[in-house]
Structures are given as structure tokens and as C-alpha cells.
Amino acid sequence: MEKKIKKIPMRQCLGCNEHKEKPLLLRVVRNPEGEISLDFTGKKSGRGAYICRDVKCLRRARKSRRIDKNLDCSIPDEIYDRMEQELQAHEGE
């Protein structure tokens, strides 16, 4: 019996617009309470948007407000600053 090949889902980065495999991207989540956070595990509940694990992509998405539009909310600058610091701390993982 042939082993079935598992299909890896693709997602689009909101910073660089490239389609990549879902595990390579980082999820930005708006939970049911409206809090915005980075989801390094990919398991948090809530509405998600994807960016590359790169500060440049986060900055591009921030400038164009694409994450705000995708999550259907307005993200304050403090949240973006915190996400940028978190991403820099996790870079290279």
C-alpha cells in the first residue's frame, strides 16, 4: 500500500506577499477578547494573519496596515512595538 503524502497548507505573508508553507510563517492572532499577540506555536484560538518570521515583513505589514485589515481591527502602535521586540527576541529559531 502506498503511503499518502500529506499536503502542507500554504499561507500568504502580509509583509512580502509571498506564499509559503504554513509552518514557516508566524501567526498574528486576535483572540475573542480582542487582544493581539504573536502565536509562535500556531495553536492559539482566534482570528489569524500570517507574516514571515522577519522583522522587515512585520514593518512592511505595519506600514500598509494589512494586519489591521486582515484581523478587522485597529492595532495600536504599542502593540506593534511589542510584537517587533518579541519577534526580534525569537529571530533565528
PLY file of the C-alpha trace (Angstrom):
ply
format ascii 1.0
element vertex 93
property float x
property float y
property float z
element edge 92
property int vertex1
property int vertex2
end_header
0.00 0.00 0.00
1.32 3.45 -0.93
1.97 5.94 1.81
-0.22 9.01 1.40
1.68 12.28 1.05
0.39 14.88 3.46
-0.38 18.22 1.83
1.22 21.20 3.56
-1.10 24.23 3.62
0.19 27.46 2.07
-0.35 30.94 3.51
0.49 34.41 2.23
2.78 36.74 4.17
1.13 40.15 4.65
4.56 41.82 4.54
6.20 40.50 1.36
3.08 38.94 -0.30
4.91 35.64 -0.85
3.08 32.33 -0.48
4.96 30.00 1.84
4.33 26.80 3.75
2.28 27.50 6.86
4.91 26.19 9.37
7.46 28.70 8.02
5.25 31.67 8.80
4.34 33.36 12.07
0.72 33.84 13.05
-0.57 37.14 14.44
-3.75 36.43 16.44
-6.72 38.48 17.59
-8.34 36.40 20.32
-12.09 36.54 21.15
-11.37 39.23 23.79
-9.77 41.41 21.10
-6.15 41.09 22.30
-3.47 40.97 19.60
-0.45 38.69 20.05
2.15 36.66 18.18
1.49 32.94 18.07
4.80 31.08 17.86
3.04 27.72 18.44
0.28 28.16 15.84
-2.26 26.84 18.33
-3.83 29.94 19.91
-7.52 30.41 19.25
-8.78 33.43 17.37
-8.55 35.13 14.01
-5.11 34.82 12.44
-2.95 36.64 9.91
0.42 35.42 8.70
3.82 37.09 8.29
7.34 35.79 7.71
9.47 35.34 10.84
11.28 38.51 9.83
11.08 41.98 11.40
11.20 43.55 7.90
7.95 41.81 6.92
6.28 42.90 10.17
7.36 46.50 9.49
6.02 46.35 5.91
2.70 44.92 7.09
2.56 47.59 9.81
3.20 50.42 7.36
0.49 49.23 4.98
-1.87 48.37 7.89
-2.52 44.98 6.26
-2.63 43.10 9.58
-5.25 45.57 10.88
-7.39 45.00 7.78
-6.94 41.23 7.89
-7.85 40.97 11.59
-10.62 43.56 11.14
-9.43 45.82 13.96
-7.16 48.78 14.65
-3.82 47.81 16.20
-2.19 50.48 18.39
1.49 51.35 17.87
2.40 49.97 21.33
1.17 46.51 20.25
3.21 46.69 17.03
6.28 47.78 19.03
5.81 44.87 21.45
5.36 42.40 18.58
8.53 43.73 16.92
10.53 43.22 20.16
9.08 39.71 20.60
9.93 38.82 17.01
13.50 40.11 17.38
13.90 38.01 20.52
12.73 34.87 18.63
14.66 35.54 15.40
16.89 32.71 14.32
14.77 29.98 15.93
0 1
1 2
2 3
3 4
4 5
5 6
6 7
7 8
8 9
9 10
10 11
11 12
12 13
13 14
14 15
15 16
16 17
17 18
18 19
19 20
20 21
21 22
22 23
23 24
24 25
25 26
26 27
27 28
28 29
29 30
30 31
31 32
32 33
33 34
34 35
35 36
36 37
37 38
38 39
39 40
40 41
41 42
42 43
43 44
44 45
45 46
46 47
47 48
48 49
49 50
50 51
51 52
52 53
53 54
54 55
55 56
56 57
57 58
58 59
59 60
60 61
61 62
62 63
63 64
64 65
65 66
66 67
67 68
68 69
69 70
70 71
71 72
72 73
73 74
74 75
75 76
76 77
77 78
78 79
79 80
80 81
81 82
82 83
83 84
84 85
85 86
86 87
87 88
88 89
89 90
90 91
91 92
